[in-house]
Amino acid sequence: MHAEIGNPDGGKSIYAVIMAGGKGTRFWPRSRERMPKHLLDIVGTRTIIQETLARLSPLIPPDRTLVVTGASHAEELMRQLPEVPPDNILIEPMGRNTAPCIGLAALAVNRRSPGAVMAVLPADHLIRDEARFLHVLAAAVRVADREAALVTIGIAPTGPETGYGYLENGEPAGTVTGETVYRVRSIREKPDRPQAESFLRQGNFSWNSGMFVWQAPVILDHIARHLPDIYRALREIDVAWGTPRESDVLRDAYAAMTPISIDYGIMEKARDVLLIKGDFGWSDVGSWDALWEVSPRDAAGNAVRSGAHFVGVEARNSFVFSPKKLVALVDVEDLIVVETEDALLICRRGASQDVKKVVNLLAEGPGRAYL
């Protein structure tokens, strides 16, 4: 890599790919199968995916933004994102994790603009410093435009989080627009707590943000090399694209794919992985606990969201969402209280990762009506 990468001459087209296939089970009872987390106004007045699109638009316009989702969410996505052309909503016939999702998007990008750079982003993250985010993302795009590499954005860890993957930063590989580009020495998926604490002590590990930038044919080449069965299925889809057979081939090809994440399937095996650090106030807002962390709080540490009616008497450090009913907390602390029309969640703050266990129990019996 050059010591400093400037504006690429005759640079490739740039596309954004937003992955919008998650279920958001840890945000039950607000998040449901037909209305998952990214389609809700969890953080602000706009839905999370609307915030994601608006954040990207100064760098990558909506007409070059693809959204990959499931059939049950496509109509609502089109309603929420009218600026995105309907042809840019890619509908997976079934969920197969992120490697097939990204492979399908890479096919679409490469068909529209062979060799284009694609920035792959989850639909449901919170970014506080949007200007800084755009600067880092633009730097990653420049690297991917010039290098046949897999570029990822790493986040400085603030604690021994066991729910994230970790990226071991290697030696610097150069700079781009003032940002240091590092080689990635290794990728460690969701360590146990002692390992996570060890990573923090070493000081050269970043959280894996799940944001990637690469040329479409580069990631397709990696899929061919490391996930040949998925690549063969993608080739069948590519041949049938735009023909009367497209829907049937897409369904059958997806059914034959082994579900696997891009991290396990590609990133852990690839050698040409580069990293730029992202210091832009990132959170994956992955649970009610995480939402409490990023929400405004009163003097007693209580976060009250979305116009909830709340009275607290010696109530501290709790989260309340209740748009229609008054919630009164007396002499309690560290609670999460979430009320919807048909369900009420109460749990200790710190235990909200286990809300998905409630969802699993409901799925096993007559409680499916609450999913």
Buried (B, 14 or more C-beta within 10 A) or exposed (E): BEEEBEEBEEEBBBBBBBBBBBBBBBBBBBBBBEBBBBBBBBBEEEBBBBBBBBBBBEBBBBEBBBBBBBEEBBEBBBEBBEEBBEEBBBBBBBBBBBBBBBBBBBBBBBEBBEEBBBBBBBBBBBBEBBEBBBBBBBBBBBBBBBBEBBBBBBBEBEEBBBEBBBBBBBEEBBBBBEBBBBBBBEBBEBBEEEBBBEBBEEEEBBBBBBBBBBBBBBBBBBBBEBBEEBBBBBBBBBEBBEEEEEEEBBBBBBEEBEBBBBBBBBBBEBEBBBBBBBEBBBBBBBBBBBBBBEBEBEEEBBBBBBEBEBEBEEBBBBBBBBEEEEBEBEEBBBBBBBBBEEBEBEBBBEBBBEBBEBBEEBEEEEEEEBB
